[in-house]
Amino acid sequence: MRQAYVVTYDICNPKRLRKVYKLMCGYGEHLQLSVFRCELTKRELVELRGELARIIHHGEDQVLFVDIGPVDGRAELSITALGLPYVAPARGAVVV
């Protein structure tokens, strides 16, 4: 089962920031600056956390994971917006 997560980060070093951004683009939808919406299996979550752990400086940087629920459940309604509306990503085939 896939869970939806909001992943946000604060990275102090520009080089690490670029690496984290590039990694996150492979795991989810870029919403704003340092915020992504990711639909992950348990395995993908563990892989993502491991890859991020190797990039960030644990004494300076921070990555937050917010579990917003099952992809086919509450997660579709968990993100609301002021101003421009939030548009959920279209579901389709994932090519790896």
C-alpha positions as CSV (number, residue, x, y, z in Angstrom):
1,M,0.0,0.0,0.0
2,R,1.3,3.5,-0.9
3,Q,1.2,6.3,1.6
4,A,1.3,10.0,0.8
5,Y,3.9,12.1,2.5
6,V,4.7,15.8,2.5
7,V,8.5,16.0,2.7
8,T,10.1,19.4,3.5
9,Y,13.7,20.2,4.1
10,D,16.0,23.0,5.3
11,I,19.5,22.4,4.0
12,C,22.3,24.9,5.0
13,N,24.8,24.2,2.2
14,P,24.0,25.0,-1.5
15,K,25.8,21.9,-2.8
16,R,23.9,19.6,-0.4
17,L,20.7,21.5,-1.2
18,R,21.0,20.8,-4.9
19,K,21.7,17.1,-4.2
20,V,18.6,16.8,-2.0
21,Y,16.4,18.6,-4.5
22,K,17.7,16.3,-7.4
23,L,17.0,13.2,-5.2
24,M,13.6,14.4,-4.2
25,C,12.6,15.0,-7.9
26,G,12.9,11.3,-8.4
27,Y,10.6,10.5,-5.5
28,G,7.7,13.0,-5.7
29,E,6.0,16.1,-7.0
30,H,7.7,19.4,-6.3
31,L,5.1,21.7,-4.7
32,Q,7.0,24.7,-3.5
33,L,10.6,25.6,-2.8
34,S,11.7,22.8,-0.4
35,V,8.4,21.0,-0.3
36,F,7.5,17.7,-2.1
37,R,4.4,15.4,-2.1
38,C,5.5,11.8,-2.4
39,E,3.5,8.6,-2.8
40,L,5.7,5.9,-1.3
41,T,5.6,2.3,-0.3
42,K,7.3,1.3,3.0
43,R,10.4,0.2,1.1
44,E,10.6,3.4,-0.9
45,L,10.3,5.4,2.3
46,V,13.2,3.5,3.8
47,E,15.3,4.0,0.7
48,L,14.5,7.7,0.5
49,R,15.4,8.2,4.2
50,G,18.7,6.3,3.7
51,E,19.7,8.3,0.6
52,L,18.9,11.5,2.4
53,A,20.8,10.5,5.5
54,R,23.9,10.0,3.3
55,I,23.6,13.5,1.8
56,I,22.6,15.8,4.7
57,H,24.8,17.1,7.5
58,H,22.9,15.8,10.6
59,G,24.1,18.7,12.8
60,E,23.0,21.5,10.4
61,D,20.2,20.2,8.1
62,Q,16.6,19.1,8.7
63,V,14.2,16.9,6.7
64,L,10.6,16.5,7.9
65,F,8.3,13.7,6.7
66,V,4.5,14.3,7.3
67,D,2.4,11.1,6.7
68,I,-0.9,12.3,5.2
69,G,-2.4,8.9,4.8
70,P,-3.1,6.2,2.2
71,V,-2.9,7.4,-1.4
72,D,-6.4,6.2,-2.1
73,G,-7.9,7.6,1.1
74,R,-7.6,10.7,3.1
75,A,-4.4,11.8,1.4
76,E,-6.4,13.1,-1.6
77,L,-8.1,15.6,0.7
78,S,-5.3,16.5,3.1
79,I,-3.8,19.4,1.2
80,T,-5.8,22.5,0.9
81,A,-4.7,25.9,-0.5
82,L,-5.3,29.6,-0.3
83,G,-4.8,31.5,-3.5
84,L,-4.0,29.2,-6.4
85,P,-5.7,25.9,-6.0
86,Y,-3.7,22.7,-5.3
87,V,-4.1,20.2,-8.1
88,A,-3.4,16.6,-7.2
89,P,-1.0,14.8,-9.5
90,A,-2.6,12.7,-12.3
91,R,-2.2,9.0,-11.7
92,G,-0.5,7.1,-14.4
93,A,2.2,4.5,-15.1
94,V,5.5,5.0,-13.3
95,V,8.6,4.3,-15.4
96,V,11.6,3.4,-13.3
